[in-house]
């Protein structure tokens, strides 16, 4: 039976199915919570509360599970802590040319 992949872990990139986004669910790849702001399609650093939705309650830690009613899994979540797009590209290039 094939799993319906609807998103990826914000921390390790592992494929996630709808059942992987429970309130207390953890990623099987890295053990990080999956129902977090960084895994939501509304997550937007630089916006108020780092969210595209203006009426959300304040969530202080974007990497901890929360009860946000507007949570919607993102197919392309924000990268893990300390990972910028430039860092990710540099790491990919390093991995490619490693012997």
C-alpha positions as CSV (number, residue, x, y, z in Angstrom):
1,X,0.0,0.0,0.0
2,X,1.5,3.3,-1.1
3,X,1.5,6.3,1.3
4,X,0.0,9.6,0.2
5,X,2.9,12.0,0.6
6,X,1.6,15.5,1.3
7,X,4.7,17.1,2.8
8,X,8.2,16.8,4.2
9,X,9.8,17.2,7.6
10,X,11.1,20.8,8.1
11,X,14.2,19.4,9.8
12,X,15.4,16.4,7.8
13,X,13.2,16.4,4.7
14,X,11.7,13.0,5.2
15,X,8.4,12.3,3.4
16,X,5.3,12.8,5.5
17,X,1.8,11.4,5.0
18,X,-1.4,12.9,6.5
19,X,-1.2,10.6,9.6
20,X,2.3,12.0,10.3
21,X,0.9,15.4,11.3
22,X,-0.8,14.6,14.6
23,X,-0.5,17.0,17.6
24,X,2.2,14.9,19.3
25,X,3.5,13.1,16.2
26,X,7.3,13.0,15.7
27,X,9.2,12.6,12.5
28,X,10.5,9.0,12.2
29,X,13.7,10.3,10.5
30,X,14.9,12.8,13.1
31,X,12.5,12.8,16.0
32,X,11.4,16.4,15.7
33,X,7.7,17.4,16.0
34,X,5.9,17.6,12.7
35,X,2.9,19.8,13.5
36,X,5.0,23.0,13.9
37,X,5.0,26.4,12.3
38,X,8.0,25.6,10.2
39,X,6.1,22.8,8.5
40,X,3.1,24.9,7.7
41,X,2.3,26.6,4.4
42,X,1.5,29.8,6.2
43,X,4.9,30.1,7.8
44,X,6.5,33.4,6.6
45,X,9.6,34.7,8.5
46,X,9.6,38.5,8.5
47,X,5.8,38.7,8.8
48,X,4.0,39.4,12.1
49,X,4.1,36.2,14.2
50,X,6.0,34.7,11.1
51,X,2.7,33.8,9.6
52,X,0.7,34.8,6.5
53,X,-2.5,34.6,8.4
54,X,-3.0,37.8,10.3
55,X,-5.4,36.5,13.0
56,X,-3.4,33.6,14.4
57,X,-2.4,33.5,18.0
58,X,1.2,34.1,18.9
59,X,3.4,31.0,18.7
60,X,6.7,31.8,20.4
61,X,8.7,28.7,19.3
62,X,8.2,27.9,15.7
63,X,9.9,24.5,16.1
64,X,7.6,23.1,18.8
65,X,4.2,21.4,18.3
66,X,1.3,23.7,18.7
67,X,-2.5,23.9,18.5
68,X,-2.9,26.3,15.6
69,X,-6.3,25.7,14.0
70,X,-5.0,27.1,10.7
71,X,-2.1,24.6,10.4
72,X,-1.8,23.3,6.8
73,X,1.1,21.1,5.9
74,X,3.5,22.6,3.4
75,X,4.8,20.5,0.5
76,X,8.1,22.6,0.7
77,X,8.6,23.5,4.4
78,X,11.1,26.0,5.7
79,X,14.6,24.6,6.1
80,X,15.9,23.5,9.4
81,X,17.6,25.8,11.9
82,X,20.7,27.6,10.6
83,X,20.1,26.4,7.0
84,X,19.8,29.2,4.5
85,X,19.3,28.5,0.8
86,X,22.9,29.4,0.1
87,X,24.1,26.9,2.8
88,X,21.9,24.2,1.4
89,X,23.3,24.7,-2.1
90,X,26.9,24.8,-0.8
91,X,26.3,21.5,1.1
92,X,24.8,19.9,-2.0
93,X,27.8,20.9,-4.0
94,X,30.2,19.6,-1.3
95,X,28.3,16.3,-1.2
96,X,28.4,16.0,-5.0
97,X,32.2,16.3,-5.2
98,X,33.1,14.3,-2.1
99,X,35.1,11.2,-2.9
